[in-house]
Amino acid sequence: MITMDDIIREGHPTLRKIAKDVKLPLTQELVQLAEDMLQFLKNSQDPEIAEKFELRGGVGIAAPQVNVSSRLLAVHVPSSDEESDEPEFSGVLINPKIISHSVQQTCLPDGEGCLSVDREVPGIVPRHKRITVEYYDIDGIKHKERLRGYPAIVVQHEIDHLNGIMFYDRIDPENPLALPDGIDILGA
């Protein structure tokens, strides 16, 4: 089981490397890692398990965050509909590529957080409002998914990790809270 002790923090060199493509079919080790990463997200969103194991809540995690420089990430975005148990978007994405995106940008009103960053980093993080992402699942099956809003933000954040980019690299250092022209604030 992955815990916060397994997650490397900012300053660790692996977080700044460009991760290597994953060869398919997956090795048993990578299948296990992918399953463990997805389970970590589910555990981190369960109040009892999160408290017991001192897990910070997360909706996405990339392999570089557990010190594995491979193009592999897991996402588990709960449903915005409180009556639904089905997540809005959940799965393991192997060798994900954004193949198209909207010109329109969006951002979270309170900025972004990261399991590898133990401090508050205030600032607007511009992201594409809509993306189309191609990826492989654990079984090596290719998928093409259109995402918008929060799931799109989460996937872009995790793909950034595969490219050695931290969310705060996207914040305007001159004016961190400035809204870029035409940006849509998610949920506003």
Contacts in CASP RR format, 6 or more apart in sequence:
PFRMAT RR
TARGET T0000
AUTHOR 0000-0000-0000
METHOD contacts of the structure
MODEL  1
MITMDDIIREGHPTLRKIAKDVKLPLTQELVQLAEDMLQFLKNSQDPEIA
EKFELRGGVGIAAPQVNVSSRLLAVHVPSSDEESDEPEFSGVLINPKIIS
HSVQQTCLPDGEGCLSVDREVPGIVPRHKRITVEYYDIDGIKHKERLRGY
PAIVVQHEIDHLNGIMFYDRIDPENPLALPDGIDILGA
1 36 0 8 1.000
1 39 0 8 1.000
1 40 0 8 1.000
1 43 0 8 1.000
1 53 0 8 1.000
2 36 0 8 1.000
2 37 0 8 1.000
2 39 0 8 1.000
2 40 0 8 1.000
2 61 0 8 1.000
2 66 0 8 1.000
3 40 0 8 1.000
3 53 0 8 1.000
3 54 0 8 1.000
3 55 0 8 1.000
4 53 0 8 1.000
4 54 0 8 1.000
4 55 0 8 1.000
4 56 0 8 1.000
4 115 0 8 1.000
6 66 0 8 1.000
7 61 0 8 1.000
7 65 0 8 1.000
7 66 0 8 1.000
7 115 0 8 1.000
7 116 0 8 1.000
8 14 0 8 1.000
8 15 0 8 1.000
8 64 0 8 1.000
8 65 0 8 1.000
8 66 0 8 1.000
8 67 0 8 1.000
8 116 0 8 1.000
9 116 0 8 1.000
9 117 0 8 1.000
9 118 0 8 1.000
10 114 0 8 1.000
10 116 0 8 1.000
10 117 0 8 1.000
10 118 0 8 1.000
10 166 0 8 1.000
12 67 0 8 1.000
12 116 0 8 1.000
14 64 0 8 1.000
14 67 0 8 1.000
14 68 0 8 1.000
14 69 0 8 1.000
15 64 0 8 1.000
15 65 0 8 1.000
15 116 0 8 1.000
15 161 0 8 1.000
15 164 0 8 1.000
15 166 0 8 1.000
16 164 0 8 1.000
17 64 0 8 1.000
17 69 0 8 1.000
17 164 0 8 1.000
18 162 0 8 1.000
18 163 0 8 1.000
18 164 0 8 1.000
19 62 0 8 1.000
19 63 0 8 1.000
19 64 0 8 1.000
19 69 0 8 1.000
19 70 0 8 1.000
19 71 0 8 1.000
19 72 0 8 1.000
19 161 0 8 1.000
19 162 0 8 1.000
19 163 0 8 1.000
19 164 0 8 1.000
20 69 0 8 1.000
20 70 0 8 1.000
20 71 0 8 1.000
21 70 0 8 1.000
21 71 0 8 1.000
21 95 0 8 1.000
22 30 0 8 1.000
22 70 0 8 1.000
22 71 0 8 1.000
22 72 0 8 1.000
22 94 0 8 1.000
22 95 0 8 1.000
22 136 0 8 1.000
24 94 0 8 1.000
24 136 0 8 1.000
24 140 0 8 1.000
25 140 0 8 1.000
26 34 0 8 1.000
26 94 0 8 1.000
26 138 0 8 1.000
26 140 0 8 1.000
30 70 0 8 1.000
30 72 0 8 1.000
31 138 0 8 1.000
33 63 0 8 1.000
33 66 0 8 1.000
33 68 0 8 1.000
33 72 0 8 1.000
34 72 0 8 1.000
34 74 0 8 1.000
34 92 0 8 1.000
34 94 0 8 1.000
34 138 0 8 1.000
35 92 0 8 1.000
35 138 0 8 1.000
37 61 0 8 1.000
37 63 0 8 1.000
37 66 0 8 1.000
37 72 0 8 1.000
37 73 0 8 1.000
37 74 0 8 1.000
37 92 0 8 1.000
38 74 0 8 1.000
38 76 0 8 1.000
38 90 0 8 1.000
38 91 0 8 1.000
38 92 0 8 1.000
40 55 0 8 1.000
40 61 0 8 1.000
40 74 0 8 1.000
41 58 0 8 1.000
41 59 0 8 1.000
41 60 0 8 1.000
41 61 0 8 1.000
41 74 0 8 1.000
41 75 0 8 1.000
41 76 0 8 1.000
42 76 0 8 1.000
43 49 0 8 1.000
43 50 0 8 1.000
43 53 0 8 1.000
43 55 0 8 1.000
44 50 0 8 1.000
44 55 0 8 1.000
44 56 0 8 1.000
44 57 0 8 1.000
44 58 0 8 1.000
45 57 0 8 1.000
45 58 0 8 1.000
45 59 0 8 1.000
45 76 0 8 1.000
45 78 0 8 1.000
49 55 0 8 1.000
50 56 0 8 1.000
50 57 0 8 1.000
56 115 0 8 1.000
57 115 0 8 1.000
58 76 0 8 1.000
58 115 0 8 1.000
59 75 0 8 1.000
59 76 0 8 1.000
59 77 0 8 1.000
59 78 0 8 1.000
59 154 0 8 1.000
60 73 0 8 1.000
60 74 0 8 1.000
60 75 0 8 1.000
60 76 0 8 1.000
60 115 0 8 1.000
60 154 0 8 1.000
60 157 0 8 1.000
60 158 0 8 1.000
61 73 0 8 1.000
61 74 0 8 1.000
61 115 0 8 1.000
61 158 0 8 1.000
62 72 0 8 1.000
62 73 0 8 1.000
62 158 0 8 1.000
62 159 0 8 1.000
62 161 0 8 1.000
62 162 0 8 1.000
63 69 0 8 1.000
63 70 0 8 1.000
63 71 0 8 1.000
63 72 0 8 1.000
63 73 0 8 1.000
63 162 0 8 1.000
64 70 0 8 1.000
64 161 0 8 1.000
64 162 0 8 1.000
64 164 0 8 1.000
65 115 0 8 1.000
65 116 0 8 1.000
65 161 0 8 1.000
71 94 0 8 1.000
71 95 0 8 1.000
71 96 0 8 1.000
71 162 0 8 1.000
72 92 0 8 1.000
72 93 0 8 1.000
72 94 0 8 1.000
72 95 0 8 1.000
73 92 0 8 1.000
73 93 0 8 1.000
73 96 0 8 1.000
73 155 0 8 1.000
73 158 0 8 1.000
73 159 0 8 1.000
73 161 0 8 1.000
73 162 0 8 1.000
74 91 0 8 1.000
74 92 0 8 1.000
74 93 0 8 1.000
75 89 0 8 1.000
75 90 0 8 1.000
75 91 0 8 1.000
75 93 0 8 1.000
75 151 0 8 1.000
75 154 0 8 1.000
75 155 0 8 1.000
75 158 0 8 1.000
76 87 0 8 1.000
76 90 0 8 1.000
76 91 0 8 1.000
77 87 0 8 1.000
77 88 0 8 1.000
77 89 0 8 1.000
77 90 0 8 1.000
77 150 0 8 1.000
77 151 0 8 1.000
77 154 0 8 1.000
78 87 0 8 1.000
78 88 0 8 1.000
79 85 0 8 1.000
79 86 0 8 1.000
79 87 0 8 1.000
79 88 0 8 1.000
80 88 0 8 1.000
80 150 0 8 1.000
88 150 0 8 1.000
88 151 0 8 1.000
89 145 0 8 1.000
89 147 0 8 1.000
89 151 0 8 1.000
89 154 0 8 1.000
89 155 0 8 1.000
91 137 0 8 1.000
92 137 0 8 1.000
92 138 0 8 1.000
93 133 0 8 1.000
93 135 0 8 1.000
93 136 0 8 1.000
93 137 0 8 1.000
93 155 0 8 1.000
93 158 0 8 1.000
94 135 0 8 1.000
94 136 0 8 1.000
94 137 0 8 1.000
94 138 0 8 1.000
94 140 0 8 1.000
95 135 0 8 1.000
95 136 0 8 1.000
96 133 0 8 1.000
96 134 0 8 1.000
96 135 0 8 1.000
96 155 0 8 1.000
96 158 0 8 1.000
96 159 0 8 1.000
96 162 0 8 1.000
97 133 0 8 1.000
97 134 0 8 1.000
97 135 0 8 1.000
98 128 0 8 1.000
98 131 0 8 1.000
98 132 0 8 1.000
98 133 0 8 1.000
98 155 0 8 1.000
98 156 0 8 1.000
98 159 0 8 1.000
99 132 0 8 1.000
99 133 0 8 1.000
99 134 0 8 1.000
99 144 0 8 1.000
100 131 0 8 1.000
100 132 0 8 1.000
101 128 0 8 1.000
101 130 0 8 1.000
101 131 0 8 1.000
101 132 0 8 1.000
102 128 0 8 1.000
102 129 0 8 1.000
102 130 0 8 1.000
102 131 0 8 1.000
104 128 0 8 1.000
104 129 0 8 1.000
104 130 0 8 1.000
104 182 0 8 1.000
104 184 0 8 1.000
105 126 0 8 1.000
105 127 0 8 1.000
105 128 0 8 1.000
105 129 0 8 1.000
105 180 0 8 1.000
105 182 0 8 1.000
105 183 0 8 1.000
105 184 0 8 1.000
106 126 0 8 1.000
106 127 0 8 1.000
106 128 0 8 1.000
106 129 0 8 1.000
106 149 0 8 1.000
106 152 0 8 1.000
106 153 0 8 1.000
106 183 0 8 1.000
106 184 0 8 1.000
106 185 0 8 1.000
106 186 0 8 1.000
107 124 0 8 1.000
107 125 0 8 1.000
107 126 0 8 1.000
107 127 0 8 1.000
107 153 0 8 1.000
107 179 0 8 1.000
107 183 0 8 1.000
107 184 0 8 1.000
107 185 0 8 1.000
107 186 0 8 1.000
108 125 0 8 1.000
108 150 0 8 1.000
108 153 0 8 1.000
108 185 0 8 1.000
108 186 0 8 1.000
109 185 0 8 1.000
109 186 0 8 1.000
109 187 0 8 1.000
109 188 0 8 1.000
111 121 0 8 1.000
111 122 0 8 1.000
111 123 0 8 1.000
111 124 0 8 1.000
111 125 0 8 1.000
112 121 0 8 1.000
112 125 0 8 1.000
112 153 0 8 1.000
112 157 0 8 1.000
112 167 0 8 1.000
113 121 0 8 1.000
113 167 0 8 1.000
114 157 0 8 1.000
114 166 0 8 1.000
114 167 0 8 1.000
116 161 0 8 1.000
116 166 0 8 1.000
117 166 0 8 1.000
117 167 0 8 1.000
117 168 0 8 1.000
121 167 0 8 1.000
121 168 0 8 1.000
121 171 0 8 1.000
122 176 0 8 1.000
122 177 0 8 1.000
123 168 0 8 1.000
123 171 0 8 1.000
123 172 0 8 1.000
123 176 0 8 1.000
123 177 0 8 1.000
124 171 0 8 1.000
124 172 0 8 1.000
124 176 0 8 1.000
124 177 0 8 1.000
124 178 0 8 1.000
124 179 0 8 1.000
124 180 0 8 1.000
124 183 0 8 1.000
125 157 0 8 1.000
125 167 0 8 1.000
125 168 0 8 1.000
125 170 0 8 1.000
125 171 0 8 1.000
126 170 0 8 1.000
126 180 0 8 1.000
126 183 0 8 1.000
127 152 0 8 1.000
127 153 0 8 1.000
127 156 0 8 1.000
127 157 0 8 1.000
127 170 0 8 1.000
128 152 0 8 1.000
128 156 0 8 1.000
129 148 0 8 1.000
129 149 0 8 1.000
129 152 0 8 1.000
129 184 0 8 1.000
130 146 0 8 1.000
130 147 0 8 1.000
130 148 0 8 1.000
130 149 0 8 1.000
130 152 0 8 1.000
131 146 0 8 1.000
131 147 0 8 1.000
131 148 0 8 1.000
131 152 0 8 1.000
131 155 0 8 1.000
131 156 0 8 1.000
132 144 0 8 1.000
132 145 0 8 1.000
132 146 0 8 1.000
132 147 0 8 1.000
133 144 0 8 1.000
133 145 0 8 1.000
133 147 0 8 1.000
133 155 0 8 1.000
133 159 0 8 1.000
134 142 0 8 1.000
134 143 0 8 1.000
134 144 0 8 1.000
134 145 0 8 1.000
135 142 0 8 1.000
135 143 0 8 1.000
135 145 0 8 1.000
136 142 0 8 1.000
136 143 0 8 1.000
137 143 0 8 1.000
147 155 0 8 1.000
149 186 0 8 1.000
150 186 0 8 1.000
153 186 0 8 1.000
157 167 0 8 1.000
160 166 0 8 1.000
160 167 0 8 1.000
160 169 0 8 1.000
160 170 0 8 1.000
172 178 0 8 1.000
172 180 0 8 1.000
179 185 0 8 1.000
END
